[in-house]
Amino acid sequence: MVRRTGEELAASVASRGRPTLAGTAAGAVLLAVGAAAVTAGFVGAAMGDGFAGSAVLAATGGGLLLLGLVTAGLTRPPVSVGALELYGALVAALLTGTAAVALVFMATSELVHPVDALVEAAAGVGTVSASLVADPGALADGQLVFRALVQWLAGAGVIVLIVRVLPFLGAGGLEEAGGDAVSAAQRLWPTRWGSIRRLVRLYSGLTLVTALAYRAAGMGGFDAAVHALTTVSSGGWSTRVGSIGAWGSPAVEWVSLVAMFTVGVSLPLMFRALRSRRPGALLQSVEFRVYVIVVVLAWMVLVLWAGDLGHESVRRAGFAVVSTMSTTGFVAGGLGDFGSQGVVLLTALAVVGGMAASMTAGLKISRGLAMVGLMDREVQGHLHPRVVRAVTVGSSPLDEPTIEQMTAEVTFAMLVAAGGYVGLALFGSGVLSAFTTAITSLSTVGIDWVAPDPTAMLRVLSRPGRAVAALLMLGGRGSLTPVMVVVASALATVSRSLSDLTGRIGSGRRRFRDHHGDRR
């Protein structure tokens, strides 16, 4: 091997393009979406979709691959990365993915109107079960595969979010203060990229196991594969009207229920339990214990409210609870059996979500535990002013910056949900429907329990209302703090530019007046 000098190495690195993490992220997303479209095109051709439709899908994917290669060639990741660069890369990935997926939808005539295509793409990238497609069964097999791959790839992107971004937010990352499950994962993996590789392998393994379980429960091979992709990613897109309930199979529903429950478990904690071959290690996490308790209690409450202790009613109640808390959004029917109080309970579960470092959205149980600990500390501080108490999640104490970050995320969620509610109400949604739509869009569940058809959440909205829901879905999937920081940074940049422009105009006017005054 010939050693390159420092100058040669610097020249080689410089030839790769400008160091910008946002550009690198955009290029990677374009490559991923393009590869998904090409793969779906070939699968569609093999399944008998016809040459024209499969060719359009593959050709569009090829164009995105080329654009991704160009973007990747023009940019490269910087050597050192700060929080703002990571946040910018996250937002760039969300927007690029939404635009690229929308382009594929329009090219394949799945959705022709640009707003509808962008909204549907936002649901795919945001792993939201809501869809503008009334009958998924009317789509070609290649289109169904592409939709499932989009949600699965978005789920893989969540793994990068867990490892690289969430540590800056004080919850769900691989930092020591993020909880016992997370700190254990940090001790296992010395490098972040090693963490990502291991979690992706776990994610892929869960997808394979889920597909085999669906197949064994009675689904066809194609449907089992597609639903495995959208289950493990917490996406929730189905191949049939009526979602999982369309099969009318208790076995299929139980498989889906167990898989969705698994989606809500912390991936690092799950890896730790599998690696040590001690499933009991899960119970060492207080967050996991709380997750199980909340699911069981909510399940029991829904069964009591339904007033039916039959097997089907019990199964449907558990399915609704787990589908909501895992933010997957599959439907098995029977949501109307739980009454208005059931709607309130399910909405609350959507707000909470699953465990930190899981595939779910929502605020996460760890933040809820931290907020309870913070409130307890404030109350005890008034009762016992001289006692200094720490806020803990399980056995892990949280430092003040972490508590501030968690509080900021919760505050942002409340403000954005309120703004989304106002926007949806102004654009024609009913008062209660606007509330549930705002919550389930932000939490990426994608179900409107108030509507006669809970899966028609997006279809009943006007286009402006759909745009509001799309923004909520993307914000909820990407975490609100990074999005708000990037928006604030962009506004500050625009404000500075306008201020500089105003200053230059004022300076030019003064010079003009001085010049003409001297001449007079």
C-alpha positions in Angstrom: 0.0 0.0 0.0 1.3 3.4 -1.0 1.0 6.0 1.8 -0.5 9.3 0.6 1.0 12.6 1.8 -1.0 15.0 3.8 -1.4 17.3 0.8 -2.6 14.4 -1.4 -5.1 13.4 1.2 -6.4 16.9 1.6 -6.7 17.3 -2.1 -8.6 14.0 -2.3 -11.0 15.0 0.5 -11.5 18.4 -1.1 -12.4 16.8 -4.4 -15.4 15.1 -2.9 -17.2 18.4 -2.6 -18.2 21.0 -0.1 -18.5 19.8 3.6 -22.2 20.1 4.4 -24.1 17.6 6.4 -27.5 18.7 5.1 -26.4 18.0 1.5 -25.0 14.6 2.5 -28.2 13.7 4.2 -30.3 14.9 1.2 -28.1 12.8 -1.2 -28.5 9.7 1.0 -32.2 10.1 1.1 -32.5 10.5 -2.7 -30.4 7.4 -3.1 -32.6 5.5 -0.6 -35.9 6.6 -2.2 -34.5 5.9 -5.7 -33.4 2.4 -4.8 -36.8 1.7 -3.3 -38.6 2.9 -6.5 -36.3 0.8 -8.7 -36.8 -2.3 -6.5 -40.5 -1.8 -6.4 -40.6 -1.5 -10.2 -38.8 -4.8 -10.7 -41.0 -6.5 -8.1 -44.1 -5.1 -9.8 -42.9 -6.4 -13.2 -42.3 -9.8 -11.6 -45.8 -9.8 -10.0 -47.4 -9.0 -13.4 -48.2 -5.3 -13.0 -47.4 -4.6 -16.7 -44.4 -3.1 -18.4 -45.7 0.5 -18.5 -46.4 1.0 -14.9 -43.3 -0.9 -13.7 -41.1 1.0 -16.2 -42.3 4.4 -15.0 -41.7 3.4 -11.4 -38.2 2.1 -12.1 -37.3 5.0 -14.4 -38.4 7.5 -11.8 -36.3 5.7 -9.2 -33.3 5.7 -11.6 -33.6 9.5 -12.0 -33.6 9.9 -8.2 -30.6 7.6 -7.9 -28.7 9.8 -10.5 -29.7 13.0 -8.6 -28.6 11.4 -5.3 -25.2 10.4 -6.8 -24.7 14.0 -8.0 -25.8 15.5 -4.7 -23.5 13.1 -2.8 -20.6 13.9 -5.1 -21.1 17.7 -4.6 -21.1 17.4 -0.8 -19.4 15.5 2.0 -19.9 15.2 5.7 -17.8 17.7 7.8 -15.2 16.4 10.2 -16.9 17.8 13.3 -20.6 18.2 13.6 -22.6 20.3 16.1 -26.2 20.2 17.1 -27.3 22.8 14.6 -25.7 20.9 11.7 -27.4 17.7 12.8 -30.8 19.4 13.1 -30.4 21.0 9.7 -29.5 17.6 8.2 -32.6 16.0 9.8 -34.9 18.7 8.4 -33.2 18.4 5.0 -33.7 14.7 5.0 -37.4 15.0 5.9 -38.1 17.6 3.2 -36.0 15.8 0.6 -37.7 12.5 1.3 -41.1 14.0 1.1 -40.4 15.7 -2.2 -38.8 12.6 -3.7 -41.6 10.3 -2.7 -44.2 12.8 -3.9 -42.5 12.9 -7.3 -42.8 9.1 -7.5 -46.5 9.2 -6.6 -47.2 11.8 -9.3 -45.1 10.0 -11.9 -47.0 6.7 -11.3 -50.4 8.6 -11.3 -51.1 7.3 -7.8 -51.8 10.9 -6.8 -51.8 13.6 -9.5 -52.4 16.8 -7.5 -49.1 18.1 -6.1 -50.6 19.0 -2.7 -52.1 15.5 -2.3 -48.9 13.8 -3.4 -46.9 15.8 -0.9 -49.3 15.1 1.9 -49.3 11.3 1.1 -45.5 11.5 0.9 -45.4 13.2 4.3 -47.5 10.4 5.8 -45.1 7.8 4.3 -41.9 9.6 5.5 -43.6 10.3 8.8 -44.6 6.7 9.2 -48.3 7.6 9.6 -51.1 5.2 8.8 -53.4 7.9 7.4 -53.6 7.9 3.7 -55.4 9.6 0.8 -55.7 6.3 -1.0 -59.2 5.1 -0.3 -58.6 1.6 -1.6 -55.1 0.3 -1.4 -56.1 -2.9 -3.1 -56.7 -0.9 -6.3 -53.0 0.0 -6.5 -50.5 -2.1 -8.4 -48.3 -4.4 -6.5 -45.2 -2.3 -7.3 -46.9 0.7 -5.9 -47.7 -1.1 -2.7 -44.2 -2.3 -2.3 -42.8 1.2 -2.8 -45.2 2.6 -0.2 -44.1 -0.1 2.3 -40.4 0.4 1.5 -40.8 4.2 2.1 -42.2 3.6 5.6 -39.6 1.0 6.3 -36.7 3.2 5.2 -38.2 6.0 7.3 -38.1 3.7 10.2 -34.4 3.0 9.5 -33.9 6.7 9.5 -35.3 6.8 13.0 -32.4 4.6 14.1 -30.0 7.3 12.9 -32.2 9.8 14.8 -32.0 7.7 18.0 -28.2 7.5 17.8 -27.1 10.8 16.4 -29.8 13.4 17.2 -31.7 12.4 20.3 -28.7 12.6 22.6 -28.8 16.4 22.0 -32.5 16.4 23.1 -31.9 14.7 26.4 -34.1 11.7 25.8 -33.9 8.5 23.9 -30.4 8.7 22.7 -27.3 6.8 23.7 -26.2 9.3 26.5 -25.7 8.2 30.0 -28.4 10.4 31.4 -31.1 9.0 29.1 -32.2 6.1 31.2 -30.9 2.7 32.3 -31.7 1.0 29.0 -29.9 3.6 27.0 -26.8 3.8 29.3 -26.5 0.0 29.1 -26.5 0.3 25.3 -23.8 2.9 25.4 -21.5 0.5 27.4 -22.1 -2.2 24.8 -21.2 0.0 21.8 -18.1 2.2 21.8 -18.9 3.9 18.4 -22.0 5.5 17.1 -21.8 4.0 13.7 -21.3 0.6 15.3 -24.5 1.3 17.2 -26.4 2.2 14.0 -25.2 -1.0 12.3 -26.3 -3.2 15.2 -29.7 -1.5 15.5 -30.3 -1.8 11.7 -29.5 -5.5 11.9 -31.9 -5.9 14.8 -34.5 -3.8 12.9 -34.1 -6.1 9.8 -34.3 -9.2 11.9 -37.6 -8.1 13.5 -39.0 -7.4 10.0 -38.1 -10.9 8.9 -39.6 -12.5 12.0 -42.8 -10.4 11.7 -43.2 -11.4 8.0 -42.8 -15.1 8.9 -45.3 -14.7 11.7 -47.9 -13.0 9.5 -47.4 -15.8 6.9 -47.9 -18.5 9.5 -51.0 -16.7 10.7 -52.6 -17.0 7.3 -51.6 -14.0 5.3 -50.3 -14.5 1.7 -46.6 -14.1 1.2 -46.9 -10.7 -0.5 -49.2 -9.2 2.1 -47.1 -10.7 4.9 -44.0 -9.0 3.6 -45.6 -5.6 3.0 -47.3 -5.6 6.4 -44.0 -6.6 8.1 -42.4 -3.6 6.6 -45.1 -1.2 7.7 -45.5 -2.8 11.2 -41.9 -2.8 12.3 -41.5 0.8 11.1 -44.7 1.8 13.0 -46.0 3.0 9.7 -49.4 1.3 9.5 -50.0 1.4 5.7 -52.0 -1.7 4.6 -52.8 -3.4 1.3 -56.5 -3.6 1.9 -59.4 -1.5 2.9 -60.0 -2.0 6.6 -56.4 -2.5 7.5 -55.6 -5.6 9.6 -59.3 -6.1 10.3 -59.9 -6.9 6.6 -58.6 -10.4 7.1 -61.1 -11.2 9.9 -58.5 -13.5 11.4 -57.8 -13.6 15.2 -54.4 -15.1 14.5 -53.4 -12.3 12.2 -54.6 -9.7 14.7 -52.7 -11.3 17.6 -49.5 -11.4 15.5 -50.0 -7.8 14.6 -50.7 -6.9 18.3 -47.5 -8.6 19.5 -45.4 -7.0 16.8 -46.7 -3.6 17.5 -46.1 -4.0 21.2 -42.5 -4.9 20.3 -42.2 -1.8 18.2 -42.8 0.3 21.3 -39.8 -1.3 23.2 -36.4 0.5 23.3 -34.2 -1.0 20.6 -31.0 -0.7 22.6 -32.7 -2.4 25.5 -34.1 -5.1 23.2 -30.6 -5.7 21.8 -29.1 -5.9 25.3 -31.7 -8.6 26.3 -31.1 -10.6 23.1 -27.3 -10.4 23.3 -27.2 -11.5 26.9 -29.9 -14.1 26.2 -31.7 -12.9 29.3 -35.2 -11.7 28.4 -35.6 -10.8 32.1 -33.2 -7.9 31.5 -36.1 -6.0 30.0 -37.8 -5.9 33.4 -34.7 -4.2 34.9 -35.8 -1.1 33.0 -38.3 1.0 34.9 -39.5 2.5 31.6 -40.3 -1.0 30.2 -42.2 -1.8 33.4 -44.2 1.4 33.1 -44.8 0.7 29.4 -46.3 -2.8 30.2 -48.4 -1.4 33.1 -49.9 1.4 31.0 -50.7 -1.0 28.2 -52.3 -3.6 30.5 -54.3 -1.0 32.5 -55.6 0.8 29.4 -56.5 -2.6 27.9 -58.5 -3.5 31.0 -60.3 -0.1 31.1 -61.3 -0.4 27.4 -62.7 -3.9 28.0 -64.7 -2.7 31.0 -66.1 0.3 29.0 -67.1 -1.9 26.1 -69.0 -4.1 28.6 -68.2 -7.3 26.7 -65.8 -9.9 28.1 -65.9 -12.0 24.9 -62.7 -13.1 23.2 -63.2 -10.8 20.2 -64.0 -7.7 22.3 -60.9 -8.3 24.6 -58.7 -8.8 21.5 -60.0 -5.7 19.8 -59.5 -3.6 22.9 -55.9 -4.7 23.3 -55.3 -4.1 19.6 -56.6 -0.6 19.8 -54.4 0.2 22.8 -51.2 -1.3 21.4 -51.8 0.2 17.9 -52.2 3.6 19.4 -49.4 3.5 21.9 -47.0 2.1 19.4 -48.1 4.9 17.0 -48.5 2.3 14.3 -52.2 3.0 13.5 -53.4 -0.3 12.3 -57.2 -0.8 12.7 -58.9 -4.1 13.5 -62.4 -2.6 13.8 -64.6 -2.1 16.8 -63.3 1.4 17.8 -66.8 2.6 18.2 -67.5 0.0 20.9 -65.5 2.0 23.5 -67.6 5.2 23.5 -66.5 8.7 23.9 -64.4 7.9 27.0 -62.5 5.4 24.9 -61.6 8.2 22.5 -60.2 10.3 25.3 -58.1 7.4 26.6 -56.7 6.5 23.2 -55.9 10.1 22.5 -53.9 10.2 25.7 -52.1 7.1 24.8 -51.2 8.6 21.4 -49.6 11.6 23.2 -47.5 9.3 25.4 -46.2 6.9 22.8 -43.8 4.1 23.5 -40.4 3.9 25.2 -37.4 6.1 24.4 -35.2 4.9 21.6 -38.0 2.9 20.1 -39.6 3.2 16.7 -42.6 5.1 18.1 -43.3 8.8 18.0 -45.1 10.7 20.8 -43.5 12.3 23.8 -42.2 8.9 25.1 -42.6 7.4 28.5 -39.1 8.5 29.7 -40.1 12.2 29.2 -43.3 11.5 31.1 -41.4 9.9 34.0 -39.0 12.9 34.0 -41.8 15.4 34.1 -43.4 13.5 37.0 -40.1 13.6 38.8 -39.7 17.3 38.1 -43.1 18.1 39.5 -42.4 16.0 42.6 -39.1 17.8 43.1 -40.9 21.2 42.9 -43.6 20.1 45.4 -41.0 18.7 47.8 -38.9 21.8 47.4 -41.7 23.9 48.8 -42.4 21.4 51.6 -38.7 20.9 52.5 -36.7 23.9 51.2 -33.4 22.7 52.6 -33.5 19.2 50.9 -31.9 18.9 47.5 -33.6 16.3 45.4 -32.5 14.9 42.0 -34.8 14.0 39.1 -34.3 10.4 38.1 -35.6 8.1 35.4 -35.2 4.7 37.0 -31.8 4.7 38.6 -30.4 7.3 36.3 -30.3 10.9 37.6 -30.9 13.6 35.1 -28.8 16.7 35.0 -30.3 20.2 34.6 -29.5 20.6 30.9 -31.3 17.3 30.2 -34.3 18.3 32.2 -34.4 21.6 30.3 -34.2 19.8 27.0 -37.0 17.5 27.9 -39.2 20.4 29.2 -38.5 22.3 25.9 -39.7 19.3 23.8 -42.9 18.9 25.8 -43.6 22.7 25.6 -43.0 22.7 21.8 -45.3 19.7 21.5 -48.1 21.5 23.4 -47.7 24.7 21.4 -47.5 22.9 18.0 -50.5 20.7 18.8 -52.5 23.8 19.8 -51.5 25.6 16.6 -52.3 22.5 14.5 -55.7 22.3 16.2 -56.5 25.9 15.4 -55.3 25.5 11.8 -57.4 22.3 11.3 -60.5 23.9 12.9 -60.2 27.0 10.7 -60.0 24.9 7.6 -63.3 23.1 8.2 -62.7 20.3 10.7 -65.2 19.9 13.5 -64.0 21.0 16.9 -63.5 17.5 18.3 -62.3 16.0 15.1 -59.7 18.9 14.7 -58.4 18.0 18.2 -58.0 14.3 17.6 -56.5 14.9 14.1 -53.9 17.3 15.5 -52.9 14.9 18.2 -52.8 11.8 16.0 -51.0 13.6 13.2 -48.3 14.9 15.6 -47.9 11.6 17.3 -47.9 9.8 13.8 -50.8 7.5 14.7 -53.0 8.7 11.8 -56.4 7.7 13.1 -59.4 10.0 13.7 -61.4 8.0 16.3 -64.3 10.5 16.0 -64.9 9.9 12.3 -67.1 7.0 11.1 -64.1 5.6 9.2 -61.1 6.2 11.4 -58.7 5.5 8.5 -60.1 8.4 6.5 -58.5 11.1 8.6 -56.8 12.8 5.7 -59.5 12.2 3.1 -62.1 14.2 4.9 -59.9 17.3 5.2 -59.7 20.1 2.7 -56.4 20.6 1.0 -55.3 23.4 3.3 -56.2 21.1 6.2 -54.2 18.3 4.7 -51.2 20.6 4.4 -51.5 21.4 8.1 -51.7 17.7 9.0 -48.6 17.0 6.8 -46.6 19.6 8.7 -47.7 18.0 12.0 -46.8 14.5 10.7 -43.3 15.5 9.7 -42.7 17.5 12.8 -43.8 14.7 15.0 -41.6 12.2 13.3 -38.5 14.3 13.3 -38.9 15.6 16.9 -40.0 19.2 17.4 -36.9 20.7 18.9 -34.7 20.2 15.9 -37.4 21.5 13.6 -38.1 24.6 15.7 -34.3 25.3 16.0 -33.9 25.1 12.3 -36.9 27.3 11.6 -35.7 29.8 14.2 -32.2 29.8 12.6 -33.7 30.3 9.1 -35.9 33.2 10.3 -32.9 34.8 12.0 -30.9 34.5 8.8 -33.7 36.0 6.8 -34.0 38.8 9.3 -30.3 39.6 9.2 -30.4 39.6 5.4 -33.3 42.0 5.3 -31.6 44.2 7.9 -28.4 44.2 5.9 -30.4 45.0 2.7 -32.3 47.8 4.5 -29.0 49.2 5.7 -27.4 49.1 2.3 -30.5 50.8 0.8 -30.4 53.5 3.4 -26.6 54.0 2.9 -27.1 54.3 -0.8 -29.8 56.9 -0.3 -27.6 58.9 2.0 -24.7 58.8 -0.5 -27.1 59.8 -3.3 -28.4 62.8 -1.3 -24.9 63.8 -0.3 -23.6 63.5 -3.9 -26.5 65.6 -5.3 -26.3 68.1 -2.4 -22.6 68.7 -3.1 -23.4 69.3 -6.8 -26.0 71.8 -5.9 
